[in-house]
Structure formats: structure tokens, C-alpha cells
């Protein structure tokens, strides 16, 4: 399955796309987006083989969240 985007909205503002379809605005997540993801992931139900990657991803998200709150 593929998605075709005509307009991307980041933090309530339209962001333009390059010809390759990449977002020209920063790819960093906002504080609100990080809070949302961390809340969703807090309640995730994992299998054993998923835990290592999940833990690594959570640490990265938490570090980004901490750096935004400084």
C-alpha cells in the first residue's frame, strides 16, 4: 500500500514537498507529537522478539522529549 500526499501539515502549518516527496520542513517531532507517541507506546502489547527494538525506540523518543523540555 502506498500513500500519495498533495499537502502535508506540520504543527498546524502547511509544509511544502520536494519533487521526491520529502518534507522540506524539519523532520523533528513536536512536543505534542512526542507525548502522543509515548502515551500510545506505553500501552503497547509486545512479543518477545519486538522488545529490543521497542526499547531502543522509546529511549530515542524520550531523549528527544527531554531535549525539547529544556
Secondary structure as a PSIPRED ss2 file (coil, helix, strand):
# PSIPRED VFORMAT (PSIPRED V4.0)

   1 X C   1.000  0.000  0.000
   2 X C   1.000  0.000  0.000
   3 X C   1.000  0.000  0.000
   4 X C   1.000  0.000  0.000
   5 X C   1.000  0.000  0.000
   6 X C   1.000  0.000  0.000
   7 X C   1.000  0.000  0.000
   8 X E   0.000  0.000  1.000
   9 X E   0.000  0.000  1.000
  10 X E   0.000  0.000  1.000
  11 X C   1.000  0.000  0.000
  12 X C   1.000  0.000  0.000
  13 X E   0.000  0.000  1.000
  14 X E   0.000  0.000  1.000
  15 X E   0.000  0.000  1.000
  16 X C   1.000  0.000  0.000
  17 X E   0.000  0.000  1.000
  18 X C   1.000  0.000  0.000
  19 X C   1.000  0.000  0.000
  20 X C   1.000  0.000  0.000
  21 X C   1.000  0.000  0.000
  22 X C   1.000  0.000  0.000
  23 X E   0.000  0.000  1.000
  24 X C   1.000  0.000  0.000
  25 X C   1.000  0.000  0.000
  26 X C   1.000  0.000  0.000
  27 X C   1.000  0.000  0.000
  28 X C   1.000  0.000  0.000
  29 X C   1.000  0.000  0.000
  30 X C   1.000  0.000  0.000
  31 X H   0.000  1.000  0.000
  32 X H   0.000  1.000  0.000
  33 X H   0.000  1.000  0.000
  34 X H   0.000  1.000  0.000
  35 X H   0.000  1.000  0.000
  36 X H   0.000  1.000  0.000
  37 X H   0.000  1.000  0.000
  38 X H   0.000  1.000  0.000
  39 X H   0.000  1.000  0.000
  40 X H   0.000  1.000  0.000
  41 X H   0.000  1.000  0.000
  42 X H   0.000  1.000  0.000
  43 X C   1.000  0.000  0.000
  44 X C   1.000  0.000  0.000
  45 X C   1.000  0.000  0.000
  46 X C   1.000  0.000  0.000
  47 X C   1.000  0.000  0.000
  48 X H   0.000  1.000  0.000
  49 X H   0.000  1.000  0.000
  50 X H   0.000  1.000  0.000
  51 X H   0.000  1.000  0.000
  52 X H   0.000  1.000  0.000
  53 X H   0.000  1.000  0.000
  54 X H   0.000  1.000  0.000
  55 X H   0.000  1.000  0.000
  56 X H   0.000  1.000  0.000
  57 X H   0.000  1.000  0.000
  58 X H   0.000  1.000  0.000
  59 X H   0.000  1.000  0.000
  60 X H   0.000  1.000  0.000
  61 X H   0.000  1.000  0.000
  62 X H   0.000  1.000  0.000
  63 X H   0.000  1.000  0.000
  64 X H   0.000  1.000  0.000
  65 X H   0.000  1.000  0.000
  66 X H   0.000  1.000  0.000
  67 X H   0.000  1.000  0.000
  68 X H   0.000  1.000  0.000
  69 X C   1.000  0.000  0.000
  70 X C   1.000  0.000  0.000
